[in-house]
Each structure stands twice: as structure tokens, then as C-alpha cells.
Amino acid sequence: MEMDTFRELLGSDEKNTPRLEHLDAIGAPPFEVVLPSAVELPPLLLKLAIPHEDIDDLVAMLPDRERSPELWWLLERCAHSLVREMGTIGRTPTFPQLPNSMGAIHRFFPVYVFLAVLPHVRAFHRARAIPDDISWLTLADLGRNMAVHRRRHGIGGLDVAFWIVLHFRGAIYDLGRLQFERATLGNRTGQAITAAGLPYGPNDATLSVHVPAFSGPLSPQACDASFARAKEFFARHFPEEQYSIGVCHSWLLDDQLKEYLPADSNIIRFQNRFQLAYQPDDNDDDIVQFVFGRIKPALDELPQRTLLERAVVDHLKAGRHWHGGAGWLRL
């Protein structure tokens, strides 16, 4: 495929236009982009918790500079996009989405970008004296989210590159049951905190709290331990950044769940840690995806094994909607 044809193919998706413009603007990286060999790749993928079912495909499709120069051009610039913002706070442009017509590589391409960036983020972690166990657990969220992809779609791939970018740019850290992202307060949450009488507002530093899947019960004890670790972790490894406020935007904070779940349930006790800042717009798909691992299923097809599963379905069958929640707390 000629480069012009390749760029035209990517540009057929209008969402890719600003992404390609960004990659053009930054140009080729000032460092050599290297991927593991086919022999080196499997043990590295296992260390990143990549599902076993995806390993052979990732080895078979391993990009090569000589065989696929167009794909390598994109790989180099996507890697450059991450490395040039290593350690920064905020959201960066995501990668262009390869079209389905290119085959299975369109589902796996972001994984190769993260593999190319891996030595750079590991170097950043070492420079901050971040322990190896925290470093690898954090980066293994790549494999966790590939497992989520397989659960939702029935095939391998990664469709949340925008999320994993944060891990491979040094913004998020896995500290037990919870993950913490170095971030800044948004307008609505910041305004709610100011209105509560605290000396913080939009654009002030905050830790965004995330609850990863496949990580066991969301017990108060596990959460307490994570918050305690976060306080020590960021004071030690990012001493120039002061974090006094934590925020969480999640389906778990939907206050309507209190109508269905007991007050001593883990979800309600997690909710009660936070002051609600505002009510997000209706978003039924979010809670269905996270609770059932399904995308836009028929309600009658969903299992009803737990109180939470029954609550989600009964609420929707009653003609009501879920909206999630946005909350904050003092650290």
C-alpha cells in the first residue's frame, strides 16, 4: 500500500482528521522505535497480563518496518505522541482508528504502540523511584482491558486506547483495589467544591479515583488501604504536586442504586465516601456494559443472579434511566 493510499484510508473516518494532523505536526520521533522480537514478545505479553488467547495473534501480526512501512510510520508517530508528553497531566489526542477493512490488525494496533512506549514509561517510573511491583501492576491494566474487550465482543482487541494512554504516560497508578490518576478538577466538580467552602476549584490538582474490573470485592477495608497507599505514594514520588481532593466519575456513584442495594453493601459504602458534585446525563449503556459485560443487549437476555443485576434490569424495565455520578472527597 502506498503512503498516500494509506493516509486516504485513515482519513475516510472524519474522527481521524485531527489525530492525523496532530501526528503530522509532531513529526518523526527523535528516538528509535523498537518492538520486541517474536521470541521476546510472548513472555513480555504475559507480564502485561495479556489474555493467553491473544498472544499468538499479536506475535503473528507483529509490525515490521520493511514489510509494512505505512503501519510503521503510524506506529512511530503514535509512540512519539506519548513519549513527548511522558509524565504530564491531562488528556492527549488518541491514535487514529484503523478501518475494519485492514483486518484484525485494526483491533490490535494500539497494543503495539504501547509495547513501543514500554521502555520509556518504565524509565520514567525508575526516575521517580516507583517500585517495580507498582509499575508492572499499573501497566498490566493493558491486559485487563483486553480481557474486558474479549468479554464484551467475543474477540481479541483493545478499544480503549484513550484510557491506556494514561498508564503508559505516567498519569495513573495501581495502588491496590483502586487506581489513582494525576489530574485536574473539571469545571462542574471544581465549582461544587468551591461552593462547599473549600479553597479549591476548576483546574486545581486532584487525584481521580478509578475502580478496575477483575480485582475482587470493593470492600471498605480494601478501599481504605488504597487511599492510605495513595497518600504515601504521591507524597513520595511526586512531592512537587499537592493533592488534597479526590474525585470519582462512575456508574458506581449513581444515587439511584440506594433504592435497590442495602446500606451495608460495598457499592453503597463506596458511594458514601463521596459528596456528589452534579448529576451526569442519562447513560444506560455504561452501567450495562460494566455490570454485564455486554453492549446494547436485550434486557430479557441479561442474567438476574445478583441483587445488582436485578436492580439494573428492573430499573430499565420500569422506564427509568441510569446516569452514574460525579463525586469528590477530601484526601
N, C-alpha and C positions, 0 to 999 in steps of 0.2 A: 504494500500500500504506500502510495506517495504521501509525503507530509501534508501537502495541500488537501488531498482527499481525506486524510485522517482528521485534520482540523475542521474541514467542512462537515464531516460526520459528527464530530463532537458538537459543533455549533448548531446542528439541527435541533438541539434542545436549547430553548431560549434561556433556561436557568444556567447553562454553561457559559453564556457570553461573558458575564462579569468575572467568572472564575478563570476563563482563558485570558481575559485582559489582564488580570492580576498576575498570572504566570508569565505572560509576555513582559510585563513591566519589571518583574524581578530578575528575569533572565536566567542563564545557566548558573548553577551553584559554584562557589569558589572552592569547593572540596569535591573529591571523587566520590561518586555514589557507587556503593558496593553492596551486592546481595550475597547471602551465604550460598555456597555450592549445594548441589543436590545431595551430597553426602552430609554436609554440615547442617542442612535445613531441618530434618526431622527432629533431632534432639532439641534444637532451639525452639521449634514449634511446641513441643511437649512442655518445655519450660514456661512458655507463654499460655499454657492451658488450652491450646487449640484443640478442638474436638478431633479424636482419632480418625473419624470418618473423613475429615477434610485434608489430612496430611498428604495422602497420595496425589490428590488433585493439585495442591499447592506446589508440590515438587514437579509434577508433570508440566504445569503451566509457568514455571519459573521464567520470568522475562530475561531476555538476553540482548545485549547492545547490538550485536551483529545480526541476529535473526529478526528482531523487531525494533528497528531504530525509532519508529514513531512512538511506540509504547515506552521506550526508554527515555525519549525526550520528555514525555509527560511525567514519568517516574522521577526524573532528575529535578524537574521544576517543582513538583509537589513536595519532594523531600526538602528542597531549598526553602519552600514556603514555611515549613515547620521549623527548620533549624534556625532560620533568621529571626524567629520570634521565640526561641527557646527561653523559658523562664518568665515570659511576660504574662500579664493578666489581661483577660478579655477574649473575645471570640474572633477567630481568623477566618478568612474565606475558605470554604470547603473545596474539596477536589472536584474537578469535572466528572460527571457521571458518564461512564462508557455506555453506549447503546446496547440493547439486548442482542442486536444483530452480530455483535462480536463474540457471542457465545459465553461460556461460563466465566471467562476472564472478567467480564463486566461486574460479576458479583464478588470477585476476589481481589481485584486490583488494589484497593486501599490497603490490604494486608501487606502487599509488597512495599508500599510506601512506608508503612510503619516499621517493617524489617530494615529498610534502608536508613531510617532515622534512629533505630535502636542504639547503635554505638554512641550517638550524640546525646540522647537523653540519659543514657547510663553515665556518660561523662559528666553531665550536668548534676546528676544525683550524687556522684562521687565528690564533685567540687563543693557540694552543700553538706557533705558528710552524712548523707542519708543512708541508713543501714541497708544492706543488700536485701534482707528479707522484705522490708517495706517496698523497696524499689521493684523487686520482681513481682510481689503480690499486686502492686499497683498496675504494672504493665500487663499482668495476666488478665486484666479486665478485657483485653482484646479477645482472648479465648472465651471468656464468659459470654460476651456479646455475640460471638459466633455461635455459641450454643443456643442463645436466645433466638438467633436467626433461624437455625435449623428447627427449633421447636415451633416457631411461628409459620415458617414457609415450607418445611419438609425437605429443604435442600440446603447445601452449604453456601456460605457467603457472609458478607458484612454490609449492612445497610445503615449503619450509624457512625460513619467515619467522622462526622462533625463532633461526635461525643468522644471518640477515642483520641482525636487530635489533642484534647486537653491533657490526657495522660502522657502522651508522647511529646508534650511541650512543657512538662514540668508544672502543670497547674493543679493536678488532682493527686491525692494520696490516699491509699487504702490503709485505714487505721483500725482494723478490727471489723466489727459489724457494719460500720459506716465509713463512707468516703467523704473527704473534705476538699473542696475546691477553693483555691485562692481567687477571689472575685471582688466585684464592687457592687454596692447597692443600686438597684434599679430605681426608677422614679417613684412608682407607686409604693413599693415596700419602704424605700427611704423616707417618703413623705409620711407614711404611717408611723415610722419610728420617731420622726421629729415630732409628730402630733402627740405621741405618748410622753413627750417631755425629755427624751434622751438627746444628747448632743451629737447625734449622727443623722445623716441624711443621704440623698442621692449622690452616688459616685464615691462614697466613703468605703473603706476596706471592709470586707465581710468574708466569712467562710460559708460557702454554700454546701449544705449537708445533703448527701445522696445515699440512697438505700439500695445496694446492689442485690441482684437476684441470686438465687442458688447459694445463699450464705447463712442459712439457718434461721432460727426464730429471732424476731425483732424484740428480744426481751429487754426490760428496763436495765437489767444488770449488764447486758452486752452493750447497750447504748451508753450507759454511764461510763463504762470502761473506754469506749471510743472517744467520748468527749474529753475524758481525762487525758488520754493519749494525745489528742489533738492540741490541747492547751500546752503540753510539754513539747510536742513535736515542732510546732510553728515558732514557739519562742526560741527553740534551739537552732533550727535550721533556716529560719527566715526572721532573724532578730530585728531586722530593719522594718518589718511590717507588723503593725499593731492590729490585732483582731479582738474586738470586744463584742461583736454581734455575729450571730449565725442566722442563716436563712434556709428555708426549705420550700421548694415548689414541687408538689407531688400529689398524685391521686390519694395518697395516704392521709392527706390533711383535709379531705372533703368532710366538712362538719356533718353532712347528712348520714355518714356512717354511724354516728352516735344513736341514730334511730334504730339500728339493727344489731349492733355489737355491744356486748356487756362492758361496763365501765372499767373492768379489770382486764380487758383484752389487751394484747400487746399493741395493736394498732391505735386504740383509743388512748392508751397511756403514752404512746409516742406523740400523738396529736397534742396531748395536754402539756407537752413541753413548750409549745409554741403559742405565741399570740398571733391571731390571724390578721394579716395586713389588708387583704382585699379578697374578693371572690372572683376567681377567673371565669372566663366564658365557659359555657357548656362544652363538655368534651367526653362523650360517652366512649369513644374508641380507646382512649388512653387507659381507663380502668379495665376495660375488657381485655385489651392486649396484655396488660401486666398480670391480671388475675388468672386469665385462662390461656394465655399464650396463643391467642387466635386473632385474626384480623377480619373484622366485619362478619362474624358468624351469625347464623340464625339462632335466636335466643333459645329455641326449643332443643337445639343440638348441644347446648352447654351443660356440663356436669353440674350436679347440685349436691356435692358431697359434704361441703362445709357450710358453716353459717355465713361466711363471707361470700362464697359463690352464690348461695341462695339470695343474699341481700342484693348483690349486683343485678341479678336477673329479675327479681321481684320488683325492684325499683324501676327498671326499664319497662317491664310489662305493665306497670301502673301508669305509664305515660310520662314518667318523670325523667330528669336528666342528671347525670353526674358532672361536676365541674372541677373537682380537685380543690386544692387550696394553696395559698401562699402565706407562709408564716415566718416569724422571726423570734429569736430569743437572745438573751444576754449570755455571753460565754463566761 
